[in-house]
Every structure is written in C-alpha cells, then in structure tokens.
Amino acid sequence: MFVDYQYQRRYEDFRKDEKMRLGAILKAFEANGCCHTDKVGDDLLNDTKEGKAWIMTDWFVEIDQLPTVYQKIESRTWVEPIKQILFSNRDFELIADGKVCVRCVGRYVIVDLATGRPQKIGPEFADQYKPEDKQSIAMDKPPRLVSVAPDAFTNE
C-alpha cells in the first residue's frame, strides 16, 4: 500500500537560498509514516501501553536535488515485504513538481520495552500494512553510518 502525503509548506523549513532544509525533509517523511500507521489502524500509543514500540535502527537517504519553496511537494511511503522476521524496511520518496528528488529507506524493529529486546514481526503485519515489492533505493541493507567532520553539515 502506497500512502501519499501532501507536504504543508512552512517557511522555516527552507534555507535562505529557498531550498528545503534536511531536517524538514525528515519531518515530512515522519509525518507521512504516521499517516500510513493511522491509515492501517496501527495504534502506536496503545502498543506502547502494552510494552512494545517501533524503533528505527538504520536509515539511508539519497538526495538528487533539494526541493525549493515554490514547488508542490509530496511525500510517498510504503513498506517492503518482510524478508527477515526481526525488522521491516519502510521506504520514502519526496516528490517536487512530480519528480522524485529525495529517496529514503529506514529499518525498523519492534522492541519489547520491558526486556529491551527485538520481537518477531508476525504475519498480521503484512495483512495490516500491505507491503509493496518496490525499493526506493536498491540495496540489500543500508550501509553503516560513518562519522563525518562536525563542520560537514549546516542548518543554513
């Protein structure tokens, strides 16, 4: 199941050169993921009360170009079919004026909050989320995160 989200522009989400900030892109992906969760009826707050939570363990983002303040911006998300019982991949695309300009894949696990250990993802997950056989970024798994110089990133 693909879920589209119409991004609501806020000028604080854009730099002085009118390009979208990296943090705003991730917020758009987060909002899109929440829309998907709500749409399929996955009650995250109730899950937390029952002692389990979805945790993002890895993520990888590819940027072809940053959207600009005057473009129509949408986000799309979906989950991939479960290949291993302990994690799920969620894919995202940021689309500006009809063109995919940012892609992201995140890996999620369900954690038992009492033990801090991952739980198996049951078959009801596929019934609920209706995975799509598509990857936003073709890879078996996201690469390991690497350290970069502190001045490599800016909020401008």
C-alpha positions as CSV (number, residue, x, y, z in Angstrom):
1,M,0.0,0.0,0.0
2,F,1.4,3.3,-1.1
3,V,0.4,6.3,1.1
4,D,0.8,9.8,-0.2
5,Y,1.1,12.9,2.0
6,Q,0.7,16.5,0.8
7,Y,3.5,18.5,2.4
8,Q,2.3,21.7,4.1
9,R,4.9,24.4,3.4
10,R,6.3,26.3,6.3
11,Y,8.9,29.0,5.5
12,E,11.1,27.9,8.5
13,D,11.6,24.6,6.6
14,F,13.6,26.4,3.9
15,R,17.1,27.9,3.8
16,K,17.9,31.4,2.6
17,D,18.6,30.0,-0.9
18,E,14.9,28.8,-0.9
19,K,16.0,25.1,-0.7
20,M,14.4,22.7,1.8
21,R,16.3,22.0,4.9
22,L,17.4,18.4,5.6
23,G,15.5,18.4,8.9
24,A,12.3,19.4,7.2
25,I,12.7,16.5,4.7
26,L,13.0,14.1,7.6
27,K,9.9,15.7,9.3
28,A,7.9,15.2,6.1
29,F,8.9,11.6,6.0
30,E,8.0,11.2,9.6
31,A,4.5,12.8,9.1
32,N,4.0,10.5,6.0
33,G,4.9,7.4,8.1
34,C,2.4,8.5,10.8
35,C,-0.3,8.9,8.1
36,H,0.4,5.4,7.0
37,T,0.3,4.0,10.5
38,D,-3.0,5.8,11.2
39,K,-4.5,4.6,7.9
40,V,-3.9,1.0,8.6
41,G,-5.2,1.3,12.2
42,D,-1.9,0.6,14.0
43,D,-2.3,2.2,17.4
44,L,1.2,3.2,18.4
45,L,0.1,4.7,21.7
46,N,-1.7,1.6,22.7
47,D,1.2,-0.6,21.6
48,T,3.4,1.5,24.0
49,K,1.0,0.9,26.9
50,E,1.2,-2.8,26.0
51,G,5.0,-2.7,26.3
52,K,6.2,-2.6,22.7
53,A,7.5,0.2,20.4
54,W,8.7,0.5,16.8
55,I,12.3,1.8,16.8
56,M,14.3,3.0,13.8
57,T,17.7,1.3,13.7
58,D,19.2,2.4,10.4
59,W,18.3,4.8,7.7
60,F,19.8,5.9,4.4
61,V,18.9,9.0,2.4
62,E,19.8,9.8,-1.2
63,I,19.3,13.4,-2.4
64,D,19.2,14.1,-6.2
65,Q,18.2,17.7,-5.5
66,L,16.6,19.7,-2.7
67,P,13.0,20.9,-3.3
68,T,12.5,24.6,-3.3
69,V,10.0,26.7,-1.5
70,Y,7.8,27.4,-4.6
71,Q,7.5,23.7,-5.7
72,K,4.5,21.4,-5.0
73,I,6.0,18.9,-2.5
74,E,4.5,15.5,-1.7
75,S,5.9,12.5,0.2
76,R,5.1,8.8,-0.5
77,T,5.8,5.9,1.8
78,W,5.3,2.1,1.8
79,V,6.8,-0.9,3.5
80,E,8.7,-3.7,1.7
81,P,7.8,-7.3,2.1
82,I,9.3,-8.8,5.3
83,K,12.5,-10.8,4.4
84,Q,13.7,-11.3,8.0
85,I,11.3,-11.7,10.9
86,L,13.0,-9.1,13.2
87,F,12.9,-6.0,11.0
88,S,10.9,-4.1,8.4
89,N,12.0,-1.7,5.8
90,R,10.0,1.4,5.2
91,D,10.6,3.4,2.0
92,F,10.0,7.1,1.3
93,E,10.1,9.4,-1.7
94,L,10.0,13.2,-1.7
95,I,8.4,14.4,-4.9
96,A,8.7,18.0,-6.1
97,D,6.6,19.1,-9.0
98,G,6.0,15.5,-10.0
99,K,9.7,14.5,-9.9
100,V,11.3,12.2,-7.2
101,C,14.1,14.2,-5.7
102,V,14.8,12.5,-2.4
103,R,14.7,8.8,-1.5
104,C,15.0,7.2,1.9
105,V,14.9,3.7,3.4
106,G,14.6,3.1,7.1
107,R,14.9,-0.2,9.0
108,Y,12.5,-0.7,12.0
109,V,12.2,-3.3,14.7
110,I,9.6,-3.9,17.3
111,V,11.1,-3.8,20.8
112,D,9.8,-5.2,24.0
113,L,10.1,-2.3,26.3
114,A,10.4,-4.5,29.4
115,T,13.3,-6.5,28.1
116,G,14.8,-4.1,25.5
117,R,14.9,-7.0,23.0
118,P,13.5,-7.1,19.5
119,Q,10.3,-9.1,18.9
120,K,9.4,-11.1,15.8
121,I,7.2,-9.3,13.3
122,G,4.1,-11.5,12.8
123,P,2.1,-12.3,9.6
124,E,-0.6,-9.8,10.7
125,F,1.9,-7.0,9.8
126,A,1.6,-7.9,6.1
127,D,-2.1,-8.1,6.4
128,Q,-2.2,-4.7,8.0
129,Y,0.4,-2.7,6.0
130,K,0.1,-4.5,2.6
131,P,3.8,-4.4,1.6
132,E,4.8,-3.3,-1.9
133,D,7.5,-5.1,-3.8
134,K,9.5,-1.9,-4.5
135,Q,12.6,-0.3,-3.1
136,S,13.2,3.4,-3.1
137,I,17.0,2.7,-3.0
138,A,18.1,-0.6,-4.4
139,M,20.2,-2.3,-1.7
140,D,20.2,-5.4,0.4
141,K,20.7,-3.3,3.6
142,P,21.6,0.3,4.4
143,P,25.3,0.9,4.8
144,R,26.8,1.5,8.2
145,L,26.7,5.1,9.4
146,V,30.1,6.8,9.3
147,S,31.5,9.7,11.2
148,V,31.9,13.0,9.4
149,A,33.7,16.2,10.3
150,P,31.5,18.3,12.6
151,D,31.5,21.2,10.1
152,A,30.3,19.0,7.2
153,F,26.7,19.9,7.9
154,T,24.9,23.2,8.4
155,N,21.5,24.5,9.3
156,E,21.6,27.2,6.6
